[in-house]
Amino acid sequence: PSPTTSAAWEGLPATAPPMQEGVGHQVIHYQHRLPAGQYTVCYKWRGYEYVQIGVPLTVLGPRMYHTNPSPPVSGVAFEVRLLGFGLIGGVNFTVVSGASCGGAALTPAAPMAA
């Protein structure tokens, strides 16, 4: 996942009060919103290249689902309930053909009820 699709995206400017040598500071950016997944946090100092900081950042999201009836039966309507974090109204999910999310959608993208 990527926070943007633009190849020219240069990241967020990190600004903080001037630092005194040997004294640590922190820079905080609020209101990040990313889909669930793993990301790499990177830092760029002036004109140098970005370098990775620490371990991957994991953003929690849906973790599992349950169906009713379980298991679903061919030709019989069934319900899918998602369980996990960040499940709010206005987020969509669907069921796709195959073993990955790149398959053809078998159900219309359904908004999640809050």
FIVO-267497 format. One record per residue (C-alpha): residue in one letter; x, z, y. Coordinates in nm, 4 decimals, decimal comma. Layout:
N
(atom A; (X; Z; Y))
...
END
This chain:
114
(atom P; (0,0000; 0,0000; 0,0000))
(atom S; (0,1061; -0,0673; 0,3520))
(atom P; (-0,0216; 0,0853; 0,6772))
(atom T; (-0,0353; -0,2640; 0,8241))
(atom T; (-0,0218; -0,6263; 0,7226))
(atom S; (0,1812; -0,7396; 1,0222))
(atom A; (0,5413; -0,8327; 0,9416))
(atom A; (0,6365; -0,7394; 1,2978))
(atom W; (0,5138; -0,3789; 1,2681))
(atom E; (0,7942; -0,1515; 1,3827))
(atom G; (0,6512; 0,1856; 1,2833))
(atom L; (0,5619; 0,4790; 1,5010))
(atom P; (0,7890; 0,5809; 1,7871))
(atom A; (0,9364; 0,9231; 1,7190))
(atom T; (0,9633; 1,1111; 2,0452))
(atom A; (1,0564; 1,4728; 2,0963))
(atom P; (1,2166; 1,6878; 2,3665))
(atom P; (1,5946; 1,6414; 2,3980))
(atom M; (1,7752; 1,8185; 2,1146))
(atom Q; (2,0605; 2,0587; 2,1558))
(atom E; (2,3473; 1,9990; 1,9170))
(atom G; (2,3080; 2,2081; 1,6034))
(atom V; (1,9439; 2,2953; 1,6797))
(atom G; (1,6718; 2,1413; 1,4639))
(atom H; (1,3525; 1,9907; 1,5987))
(atom Q; (1,0427; 1,8394; 1,4535))
(atom V; (0,8420; 1,5335; 1,5426))
(atom I; (0,4739; 1,5321; 1,4549))
(atom H; (0,2404; 1,2349; 1,4316))
(atom Y; (-0,1239; 1,3304; 1,3903))
(atom Q; (-0,4217; 1,1509; 1,2436))
(atom H; (-0,2598; 0,9382; 0,9749))
(atom R; (-0,5252; 0,7794; 0,7559))
(atom L; (-0,4100; 0,5960; 0,4462))
(atom P; (-0,5786; 0,4971; 0,1228))
(atom A; (-0,4831; 0,6943; -0,1873))
(atom G; (-0,1452; 0,6003; -0,3296))
(atom Q; (0,2280; 0,6585; -0,3027))
(atom Y; (0,4219; 0,5792; 0,0112))
(atom T; (0,7806; 0,6062; 0,1313))
(atom V; (0,8505; 0,7911; 0,4548))
(atom C; (1,1280; 0,6185; 0,6487))
(atom Y; (1,3229; 0,6977; 0,9637))
(atom K; (1,4926; 0,4554; 1,2002))
(atom W; (1,7484; 0,5730; 1,4516))
(atom R; (1,7917; 0,3394; 1,7467))
(atom G; (1,9034; -0,0055; 1,6280))
(atom Y; (1,9903; 0,0963; 1,2712))
(atom E; (1,7923; 0,0135; 0,9571))
(atom Y; (1,5141; 0,2345; 0,8217))
(atom V; (1,6258; 0,4918; 0,5644))
(atom Q; (1,4099; 0,6837; 0,3186))
(atom I; (1,3460; 1,0520; 0,3850))
(atom G; (1,2813; 1,2843; 0,0920))
(atom V; (1,0550; 1,2137; -0,2025))
(atom P; (0,7585; 0,9724; -0,2034))
(atom L; (0,4529; 1,0803; -0,0049))
(atom T; (0,1467; 1,1010; -0,2289))
(atom V; (-0,1952; 1,0656; -0,0656))
(atom L; (-0,4677; 1,2042; -0,2930))
(atom G; (-0,7896; 1,0166; -0,3505))
(atom P; (-1,0374; 0,9606; -0,6309))
(atom R; (-0,8935; 1,0983; -0,9545))
(atom M; (-1,1485; 1,0241; -1,2233))
(atom Y; (-1,4984; 0,9018; -1,2906))
(atom H; (-1,7871; 0,9932; -1,5179))
(atom T; (-2,0659; 0,7668; -1,6382))
(atom N; (-2,4229; 0,8532; -1,7302))
(atom P; (-2,4976; 0,7730; -2,0036))
(atom S; (-2,1515; 0,8132; -2,1494))
(atom P; (-2,0414; 0,5778; -2,2821))
(atom P; (-2,2412; 0,3052; -2,1052))
(atom V; (-2,4429; 0,0759; -2,3322))
(atom S; (-2,4468; -0,3022; -2,2870))
(atom G; (-2,7538; -0,4160; -2,0941))
(atom V; (-2,8615; -0,0613; -2,0015))
(atom A; (-2,8288; 0,0607; -1,6398))
(atom F; (-2,5779; 0,3397; -1,5931))
(atom E; (-2,4449; 0,5604; -1,3161))
(atom V; (-2,0799; 0,5972; -1,2081))
(atom R; (-1,9700; 0,9170; -1,0329))
(atom L; (-1,6271; 0,9363; -0,8695))
(atom L; (-1,4492; 1,2710; -0,8488))
(atom G; (-1,1479; 1,3609; -0,6354))
(atom F; (-1,0357; 1,3895; -0,2751))
(atom G; (-1,1288; 1,1935; 0,0377))
(atom L; (-1,4649; 1,0789; -0,0948))
(atom I; (-1,6762; 1,0217; 0,2142))
(atom G; (-1,9692; 0,8012; 0,3031))
(atom G; (-1,8717; 0,4491; 0,4034))
(atom V; (-1,5995; 0,4113; 0,1371))
(atom N; (-1,6712; 0,1415; -0,1213))
(atom F; (-1,5983; 0,1132; -0,4906))
(atom T; (-1,6784; -0,1425; -0,7569))
(atom V; (-1,6297; -0,2126; -1,1283))
(atom V; (-1,4053; -0,5100; -1,2073))
(atom S; (-1,3346; -0,7166; -1,5156))
(atom G; (-1,0012; -0,6497; -1,6837))
(atom A; (-0,7390; -0,3766; -1,6796))
(atom S; (-0,6466; -0,3861; -1,3085))
(atom C; (-0,8244; -0,3891; -0,9731))
(atom G; (-0,7343; -0,7560; -0,9271))
(atom G; (-1,0075; -0,8680; -1,1674))
(atom A; (-1,3384; -1,0254; -1,0737))
(atom A; (-1,5940; -0,7770; -0,9399))
(atom L; (-1,8773; -0,7183; -1,1861))
(atom T; (-2,0786; -0,5014; -0,9509))
(atom P; (-2,1272; -0,5401; -0,5758))
(atom A; (-1,9047; -0,3135; -0,3667))
(atom A; (-2,1205; -0,0028; -0,3423))
(atom P; (-2,0954; 0,2382; -0,0485))
(atom M; (-2,0452; 0,5926; -0,1641))
(atom A; (-2,3245; 0,8331; -0,0799))
(atom A; (-2,2025; 1,1321; 0,1177))
END
